[in-house]
Amino acid sequence: MVEPTPRSNPDTKLPDLPELIPPKKQRKFKFSKKMMLTGALCLVLLLSGGFLIWHRSEKSSNSIAQTVNPVTKLSTNVKTTPSLAEQAAIEIYDVAQFQSKDMAMFKSPITVFGTSCDSSGKNCDKPAYTAADLDYYKIGQTTASQGIFVMTNRDKGDGGRQYLFIEDTPGHYVIPVKSDASLSSSLQNNTSQYSWINDLAAALSPNYQLDTKTSLPVLSFPTFVNLNGLHLNIPFQSGMLLPHGLASLGIFTPYANTTLPIMKKIGSSDGKDFYQVTHRDAANYKVVEIYGTVKSTWQAAYKIDDPIVTNSEPLPVDWQSGDDTNAGYSAPVTGCGSPYGYVIPKGVTATNAPVIGTTKDGQPLYQLSPSSGLFDELYRDYYDAQSEFTPASLRDLTKEQFQSAHAVVLSKNALGEYMVHERSDMFIGGGCGKPVVYLYPTKKTDVSVKVDADVKISVPHYDSRTGWQHVTAYPSGALTYQGAAYDSLFWEGFGHGPYPPISKGTVVGQKDVVATIKRQLYAQGFNAKETADFLAYWQPKLPKTPYVRLSWLTTGQMNILAPLTITPQPTTVIRTFLDFEGLQTPVSLPAQSFTRPDRNGFTVVEWGGLLHDSSLQR
């Protein structure tokens, strides 16, 4: 699930709902007159005592309610592991059933999603989503015939939002918070990316409520899976709907890809089936991803737990030839998110990929043949991606030096596949390019900022364990940190969350690119200085092709890709991220609308963009 634009609404309290329990059949009894008189007397005594107890508890609870944050208070209502009976009381369909009727989850207008501007940056007073933008699917039922549904707008193309809900009684619905990782986390955190949950509760129609106790384990995926020696882990716990069955398997399908995924089943575990999906099939390699599924209705993305991927941390290796380096290694990545898939080279065999070294854990590493097409492709990537951040000793290497430096190595997984690994200090391979964070408190404030990302470069220096601690921020946006002055915080690297698919945007001619960016940044809430800073950095990096595609990630999508934890909690958070592409001819894709929030209270603003430095981007 992708979060709505965060807004503060401290006065909205979430209801403490009862656990979802299948209705029980009622037994009929006959009462005698004696029994009725005795019962009436007992009832009078009980009501008298109950009133005194209620009066005292109500007085006590009112004083507590004035001091306890409603989200923190609700977190204590989450119960422990569900019973086996609760786990067994769910039937998930083989294929989700589309519901043609509008189930009216939200009030109108849908204020939880904010307002939007059109692609020109004008008309900014319309709801970002209307009821017509939301689809409803029935994915199963309980043994008591209570329907299980999903509301989604994934086919609308902005990366998608979804909410799971259950019809506990006819016409009344509950959203099981514990079955959604982001909603569940919101009950246990009090940071900026979670403050929107109160707005969600306020935006629901009267017949919808948040349920903090019920969970649906059948739709939960194990954190770690071992498929015959293939070790997998799940970085993002929430499952996602497969609205079109296995044909919609995957979360990284680009907007131009209209073909069905190429997949094969690789095993089953814990009642879940696991598939390997070919995301891209190129001349010299293919990119594959792994997904767990519940039948053909529910999915979650998994990563191979690969000990070779250490990123910037050294990988000790006993090399048989070449340089004696212990640099870190990364998988070629997509966008600037967590790399779920992996790259399999084509044409590699035991005869043309000899062992070149062994890790301290005894895993052999293989050398890619310099005569292969993939070697040439990777060498070009390395050469094109050099920047001021590439160490001087590793710049402008010849092919022989490139190979001797172990710039690219292969490992083999439990499926018998070779996997490509790139030396992390020689390849950028894409990434979150210069996300810049501005802080605007209402008064001089001590602020701490942490980003859930693998930060490669930062100004000022970012501590990977604690982030930026004790930044002095002023209402003007001026910052001081460790004795130096700054106007923003800058980081560059890879978010720990998934990079969303790009399916909306604006295609403009070269002469209109800068003007369109200015309008669209304004439509998202950026001021003149922030827009000028953005263009100063990104305008030289934009394609010079006849046409350019401009697609923006939203605040909600960035909160999944690279969540920010900020103390004290901001009132307003505005984040954007530009994904762009140079085109020789225009393409048709859905237009993107924008949300322009009001800057209320302590405001945090961030912009960034996608670095394009690797042909192996997925």
N, C-alpha and C positions, 0 to 999 in steps of 0.2 A: 504494500500500500504506500502511496505517496501522500505526504501530509499537505493539508491546506496551508495557505499563507498564515503564519502565526500572528495572533493578536491577543492582547491581554483582556481578560474579562473576569476579574477576581470575584465578582458578585454572584456568578452563576455556580450553583452547587449541583454536583452530579447526584442522582438518586441512589440510595442504597437498596438495590433490588434483590428480591429473593432469588435463590437458585432455581434454575429451570428444572421442574420435576414433572414427569408425565402425569396427567390427571388420573385419579383413582376412581373406581366405581364406588358409589355410595350405597351403603346398606340401609334398609328401612327398619325402623323399630316402632313398637307400640308402647305407649306410656299409659299407666294407670293414674287415677286421680291422686292417689297417695304419692306416687312418684313425682307427679307434677307439682304438688304443694311443697314437697321436700326440696325439689330443684329450685323453685322460686325463692325459698328462704335462703338457700345457699348462694343464689345469684345476687340477692341484695347484699349479703355479707361480703361477697367477692368484689362487687362494684364499689362498696364503701372503702374497703382496703385498697383497691386498685387506684381509686382517685387520689388517696394520700400519697401512694408511691409515685404515681404519675406526676403529681404536683412538684414533688421534691426532685425527681429526675429531670423534668422539663426545665426547672430553674437552673439545675447544674449544667444541662446540655447547652442551654442558651449562652452561658458564660464561656463554655468551651468553644462554641461555634464562632465566637467573636475573635478568637486568637489562633485557630487552626486553619491553615490553608486547605480548601476543600479537596484538592488533589492528594495532599499528604494524608488527610483523614481517610480518604477512600482507599489508600494503599493498604490500610490495615484490614480491609474487608476481604482481600484476596485469600482464598482458602488454599489448603495444601493439595497434594496430588489427588486427582479425581478417583473415584471408586471404579472398580471393574464394571459395575452395573452401568455407570455413566458412560464408560468407554464403549460398552457393547450396544448402547441404545441409539446407535446412529447407522443409517444405511445411506451410502453415497452412490449416486447413479453412475452408470458407465459413461454417459455423456450428459453434460449439463443441458437442461431444458430452458429455452428462451421463453420468457414471460412477455407476452404482447401488451399486457395491461400495465399502466403506470401505477407503481406501488407507493408513490408519494412519500419517499423517505424524508424529504426536507420541506420546510416551509418555503413559501414563495415571497420574495426572491431568495435564492439560495445564498444567504449571506456568509456562510462558512467558507465559500470559495472566493469571496471578494468580488469586486467589480472589475471590469475589463475595458481596454481601449481597442480600437480596431487597428489593422496593420499600418495605418498611416500615423498612428499616435494620437488620434482624435476620438471623440465620442466615448469618453472614459466613464460614463455613468451607467453602463449596462451590467447586469449580473454576469460573472464569468461563465456560469453554467445555468441552464434552465432545465426543467423537467424533461424536455425533449432530448437532452444530451445524455441522459442516464439510461442504461439498460439494466434489466433485471433477469436473473437466471435462477431457476430452481435446481440445486445440485444434489438434494437428497432429502431425507426425512428421518425423524426419530421413530422408535418402535411404537410410540403413541401417535404416529401420523402427523407430528408437528413438522411443517415444512422448513427446510434449510435453504436460504437464498443468498445470492450475492448481488449487490448493486455495483456496477462498474461503468466507467467511461473509457476503458482501454482502447476501444475501437475508434474513439474520437481523436486519438493520436497525440496526446501531450505527455506520454509516459504512463498515464493511467492512474486512477484512484479506484479503490474498491473497498466495500464494507460487507462483511458477512453478517447475516442476521437470521433469526429464527422466529417463526410465528408460534408463540407459546400458547396463545388463545386466538380464536378467530378474529382477524382484523387488528390484532395487537402484536407488536414485534419487539424483540430484544436483540441488542448487539453484544455478543459475548466478548468482552474486552480481552480476556485471557487468551483468546484464540488469534489475536493479532499482536505481533511483536511490538509494533510502534505504539499502539494503544496501551498495551500492558506496561511498557516502559514509562509511559506518561504518568502512570499512577505511582511510580517510584522515583521520579525525578522532578526537579523544579528548575529546569534550565530552559533557555529560550526556545529550543526546537519543540518543546512539549507543551508550551503554554496555550496552544490552540485547542486543547481537548475541551476546555470549558465552552468555547465557542461552538464546538461540534455538538455538545449536549444542548445548547440553547437553540441551535438551528434545526434540530430534529422535529419532525411533526409530532403532535401530541400522542399519537399511538405508537411511537418508537421511543425506546429507552436504552440506556447503557446498562449492561449486566456485568458486574464485577466479579461474579462467582462462578458462572458456568464456563466450562471449557469443552472443546471438541477434540480429544486426543487423536481420533482417527484422521484428522486433517493436519496434525502436527508431524514434523519430520525430525528424525534423530539428528543430533548435532554431528556425530561421527558415524561413519559406515565403513565396513570392511567387506568388499566384494571380491572374494578369492584373492586377497593380497593387495587389491587396489584400495588404498585408504583415501576416503573422501571426508570433507567437512563442509558445513553449511555456514557461510558468513552472515546471511540475512535470514532470520528465522521465519518470517511470514510467508505463507504459501500464496500462490496466485492462481486465479481462475484460468482454465483453458476453455474459452468461449466456443471454440470450434474443434474441440477434441485435440488429439495429438497433432493435427495440422497446425495448431497455433503454439506448439511447444517451442519454448525459447523466449528470451527477453531482450535479445540484442538484434533482432531482425531489422535491417535498415529500411527506410521508406521505399526504396527502389526495388526491393526484393519481393516479388509476387509469387515465387515458386514455393511449393511445399518443402519442408525441411527434409533432408536426407538423414535418416536415423537408424539405429539398431539397438536392440535391447541388450544390455550387458549384465543384467542380474536383478535379483530381488532381495530385499531385506526389510524386516520389521513391517511386512505387509505392504511395502512400497515397491514399485517397479522402477528401474533405473535405465535411462536411455542415453546413448551418445548421439549428439546431434551435430551434423556437419554444418557449420555456420558459413564457411567460405571455402570454395574449392578453386584454388589458383593453379597456375602452371607448375610451380615448384614446391607448393606446400598446400596444406588444408588446415583450417582452424575448426576445432571441435569443442563442444561444450557438453556437460553432463547434467542431467536433470532427474530428480526423483519425482514420481507421480503417484497420485491416488486415482487408480483407474485411468480414465481419459478426461478427468474433470479438474484436477488440482495439480500444481507443480511447484517445485522449488529448485533453484540453481545450486549446484555443488561445485566445489573446487577439489582438485587432486591435492592431497597433503604432500607436497613435493619438497623433500629436504634440500634440493639443489637451489630452490628459490630463497635466497637470503637478502635480496635487494642490496642495500648498502653495507650490510654486515659481511665480514670476510668469510669465504668458504675455504677452509683448509683442504688442500688437495696435494697428493703425492704425484707430481707431474713426471711423466716418462721422458718428455722432451719439451723444448720451448722454454719460455720464461717461467720462473718460479714465483708466480703471483698467487695471492690469496684474496683477490677481489671478490665482491659480491656478485650474484647473478640474479637476473630477473627474467620472467616470461614476457615475450612480446605482448603488448597490452592494447586494449581498445579504449579510445577516449582517454579519460584520466581517472577511471574508476578501478575498482578491484578486478584483476584479470581472472574471470571465471574459466575461460577456455584455455586451450593450449595449442601450440603449433606443431603439426606433424610434417616433417620434410618428406618429399617424394623422391623415390629412386635410391633411398639409402638401404644398404645391405651390410652384412657382416664383413664383406670383402672390401668395400669402399669406405667404411667408417671404422677404422681401427681404434682400439682403446688408447686414449691419450693420457689418462690419469685415473686415480682412485681417491675417493673422499675418505675422511677419517673413519666413516661408518662402513667403509668397504664397498661403496657403490661405484661401479665403473663409469667413467665419462668417455665419450666417443668424439672423434674429430670429424668434422664435416669436410668432405673432399673439396679442395680448391677448384677442381674442374667442374663442380656442379653448378647449375644455374642458380640455386638458392644461395651458394657462397657469394657469387657475383652480386646478387640482389642485396644481401646483407651488407656487403662491403660498400655498395653505393649508399645504402641507408646511413651507415656509419659516417661516410665522408660528407654527406649532405647535412647531417645532424650536428656537426661540430659547432660549438659556440664558445663564448668566453668562459663557460663553466667546465669545458673539457680540459683536463690537466694538460699542461704544455707538452709533457713527455709522451702523451697519447694522441697528439694531433698529427694529421697528414701522414699516417703510416702507409707503407706499401702493402700490397697483398701478403707478401711474405712476413712482414712485421705484424700485420693484422692477425695472421694465423698463429705466429709464434707467441703473441700476447694472449692467446686463448680467448679472443674476442667473442667467439661463438663455440659452444660445446653442446653435445647431445647427451641425453640420458634415456634410459629405457624404463617404461612403467610395467605394471603387472599384466597389462593387456598385450605386451610384446611390442608396443609402439615406441618409436623414437620421438623425443620431445626436444624442441629447440630452446636454448637458454642463451641470453645475451649478457655480456659483461656490463654491469650497471653503470660503471664510470666511463663507458665508451658509447653507450646508446642512451638517447633520451626516450625514443619510442613513443612520442606523444606525451601527454600529461596535462595537468591543470596549469595553464600558463598564467603566471603572475596574478592569482587572486589577491586583491587588495581590500583590506578591511578598514573601514572608517568607524570611529567611535564618537558619538555625540551625546554625552550625558547632559542632564539639565543643570548640573553644577560640577565643580571639580570632584572627580571620583577616582578611587583606586579600583582598577578593572583587571581581571584575569581572563585570558582567552585561550581556549584549546580547540584544535581542529582534529577531527577523527580522520587522519590521513597520514600517508607516508611522506613526510615533508623532506624534500631534497635540498631546497634552497630557501633561505628566508632572510628578511631584513626588517627589524633587527633579528639577531640570532634566536631561533626557536628551539627550546629544549624539548626533545621528543617525549620525555616523561611527564613534564609538568606544563608545557606550553609557555605562553607569555604570562608571567606572574607579576602582579603589582605594576601595571602600566598606569601612569597618571594621565587621565583624560580630562579635557576641558570642553565646555559647550561649543566652542568654535571648531572643534575637531583636532586641535593641537594635542600632541602626545609627548610625554617624556618617559624614557625607559632606560634604566641603568645609567643615568646621567647624560643621555643624548636626546635630542629633539627629533621628532618625526611628525608627519602628517597622516600616516597610515601604517598598517602592518601588512607585510607582503610575505606570501608563502608560495611555493611551487612544488608540485609532486603529484601523488596519486591518492585519490580518495579511497577509503576502505569499503564504500558501498558500491553498488552496481551503477554503471553508466547507462542512462535511459536510452531507449531507441529514439531516433530522430524521424519524425513522421509529419511534422508541420514546419512552416517557415515562410519566408518571403524571398522570392527570386527577383533580383533587380539588375538593371544594367549597370555597367561599371561607373558611369558618371553619377549615378544616384546612390551609391553605396554609403558614402559618409553622411549624406543628408538623411537617409533612411535610418541609420544607426542612431543619429541624434534624436530623431522623433521617437524611435522605439525605446531608447533609454529614458526619455522624458515620460513616456507612457508607463514605465515601470517604477517611476518615482525617484529618478536620479536627478541631482541638481547640476548646475552649469559646471562647477569645478570638477565634480566626479565624472561628468561626461567628457570634459576636456582631458582629464587624466587618462580615461579609457582610450580616447582616440590617439593621444600622444604615444601610447604604447602599442596599440593594435593596428593603427592605420598603415604603418610600414609593412606589417606582416600579412595584410589582407591580399587575396589573390588579385592579379592584374588581368584576369580573364575577362571576356566580354560580359559575362553574367556571374553573379555571386549569390549563393544561397545563404541566408541569415536565419539561424534558428537559435532560440534562447531557452536555456534551462530556467525553470522557475525556482522561487524560494523553497517550495516543497520538495522539488527534485534535488536541489542542492543539500537540503537537510537530510536526505537519504544518502546521497553520494559522499558528502564530507560534512557531517554534522558539526556545528559549532557549539561549544559549551562556554557560556559567558557568565561571569559573576562580577557584579550583581546582574540579575536578570533584566534584559532590555524589555521595553514595552513594544517597540516596533523593530522588526528585522526585515530588511530588503536585500535579497541576494539574486544575482543573475549571472549567466555564464553563456558566452557566445560560441556556438558550434557553426562553423562556416565551411563553404566548399566552393571552389572555382568551377565554373561551367562554361563550355564553349557554346552551348545552346540552352535556352530556357527549358525548365521542366515544370510540370504542373503538380502542385501538392497543396494540401489544405492550408489556408491562411492561419496565422497565429494571432490570438488576442492576448492582451496584457492586463495585469492587475496593478493599479497605482494606489497603494495604501497611503493613508494619512500618516505623517510623521508626528506621532504622539509620544511624549515622555522620552526616556533614554532610547535613542535610535542607533541601530547598527546597520551599516550598508556595506555590501561587498560586490565587486565585479571581478570577472575573470574570463578566460577564453581557452579554447582547445589548441594546444600545440600540435602541429602536423609535421612530424619528423620521421615517420616510419611507414613504409609500404605494407608492413604486416599488420597495420591497424585492422581490427576486426569490425 
